[in-house]
Amino acid sequence: MFRRIVAMAMLISFIAMSTSGAMMFVIEKPSFTIQMHPVHKLFGLLMVISAIAHITLNVRSIRAHLRARSAVIAVGALTVLLLLLYGVSLNNAIPTDLASQMDDAASKAESRGRQK
């Protein structure tokens, strides 16, 4: 039963994250990104929780996959890419006044969503 719940949570959170992320990628407007932020954030949290449960439930299979050299290379390459992109993103400073305006707008958008 728990495996089924985890699988369905992973499925729904993947659909939500991929569709909201794809829309934000295609519609490159900060206002739209802020509008989608609550959906993306909530289902991102659900995806993290369900991914941890999924990994815990399938740790033996994951270890077996990592015995293959190609899997280790893929994991290593993706990890390096992730770290590089984090580094680029974190070093791409946004001016403080603009960041403050964006944070305020996101906060207002989220609070409006809760009020409805």
C-alpha positions as a printed Julia matrix, in Angstrom:
116×3 Matrix{Float64}:
  0.0    0.0     0.0
  2.77   2.46    0.97
  4.66   1.71   -2.28
  1.53   2.54   -4.28
  1.08   5.85   -2.48
  4.75   6.72   -3.04
  4.49   5.77   -6.72
  1.36   7.9    -7.25
  2.89  10.84   -5.33
  5.99  10.59   -7.55
  3.84  10.46  -10.68
  1.65  13.43   -9.8
  4.53  15.52   -8.49
  6.56  14.73  -11.62
  3.66  15.81  -13.84
  3.18  19.01  -11.83
  6.89  19.87  -11.73
  7.53  19.07  -15.37
  4.49  20.94  -16.7
  4.94  24.0   -14.48
  8.68  24.02  -15.2
  8.11  23.65  -18.95
  5.55  26.48  -18.91
  8.0   28.73  -17.02
 10.7   27.77  -19.54
  8.51  28.61  -22.54
  6.76  31.66  -21.07
  9.82  33.62  -20.03
  8.08  36.32  -18.04
  9.02  36.88  -14.41
  5.38  37.63  -13.63
  4.36  34.19  -14.91
  7.19  32.5   -13.0
  6.02  34.22   -9.82
  2.43  33.19  -10.6
  3.48  29.52  -10.99
  5.82  29.6    -7.99
  3.33  28.21   -5.4
  2.48  25.21   -7.6
  6.12  24.51   -8.45
  7.23  24.92   -4.83
  4.51  22.74   -3.28
  4.86  19.9    -5.75
  8.64  20.21   -5.55
  8.38  19.51   -1.84
  6.05  16.56   -2.5
  8.5   15.26   -5.11
 11.43  15.46   -2.66
  9.48  13.6     0.03
  8.25  10.92   -2.36
 11.73  10.59   -3.94
 13.28   9.99   -0.52
 10.64   7.33    0.17
 11.2    5.82   -3.3
 14.98   5.69   -2.82
 14.55   4.14    0.63
 12.19   1.49   -0.73
 14.46   0.7    -3.68
 17.96   1.08   -2.25
 18.99  -2.47   -3.23
 18.0   -1.96   -6.85
 19.78   1.39   -6.97
 22.95  -0.19   -5.61
 22.68  -2.92   -8.25
 22.36  -0.29  -10.99
 25.45   1.48   -9.69
 27.54  -1.64  -10.23
 27.5   -0.86  -13.95
 30.35   1.43  -15.02
 28.08   3.35  -17.4
 25.7    4.19  -14.56
 28.54   5.49  -12.39
 29.81   7.62  -15.28
 26.31   9.01  -15.92
 25.75   9.79  -12.23
 29.16  11.41  -11.99
 28.67  13.52  -15.12
 25.21  14.67  -14.04
 26.48  15.5   -10.56
 29.31  17.61  -12.0
 26.83  19.35  -14.32
 24.49  20.04  -11.4
 27.28  21.5    -9.29
 28.52  23.66  -12.17
 25.02  25.01  -12.79
 24.57  25.72   -9.09
 27.87  27.6    -9.14
 26.88  29.65  -12.19
 23.45  30.4   -10.75
 24.71  31.41   -7.32
 27.35  33.68   -8.86
 24.78  35.38  -11.1
 23.9   38.09   -8.62
 20.6   39.92   -8.93
 20.67  43.58   -7.82
 19.35  43.88   -4.26
 16.53  46.3    -5.14
 15.3   44.06   -7.97
 15.57  40.93   -5.83
 13.55  42.64   -3.1
 10.81  43.59   -5.58
 10.69  40.03   -6.92
 10.55  38.56   -3.4
  7.72  40.92   -2.45
  5.79  40.03   -5.62
  6.22  36.29   -4.98
  5.06  36.72   -1.39
  1.95  38.62   -2.51
  1.17  36.01   -5.18
  1.43  33.19   -2.66
 -0.69  34.96   -0.06
 -3.42  35.66   -2.65
 -3.46  31.97   -3.54
 -4.05  31.03    0.11
 -6.87  33.56    0.49
 -8.96  32.16   -2.37
